[in-house]
Amino acid sequence: MDFRPLNENQRQQLIDALRGNAESDRAILMDRRDTSFIGASDEVTDDEVISAIKSVPCHY
């Protein structure tokens, strides 16, 4: 995996999403394929929640 810094627009979107998460409980969305930031949302679908839970590695 190679490192690519965020451009100014992406950086500001991420800062706004983090602030929205901290202040208003907005969900931060990530791309399933490469975990890149894709935005924020007030509501998340059940399928997105299930996919997020399945993506967490379990080592028990």
C-alpha positions, 0 to 999 in steps of 0.5 A: 500500500502506498501513502498518498497525502490528502489534497486540501479539499479532501482534508477539509471534508475529513475535518468536517466529518470528524467534527460532525461525528464529535459534535452531532454523532454523524457517521463517518463513511469509508470505502469498503475496498480501500478504506478511503474516506468517502463522506459522512451521513446522519443515517447509515443503512442496515447493510452498511452496519452489517458490512462494517461488523463483518469487516472487523477481524476476530481472533478468538 
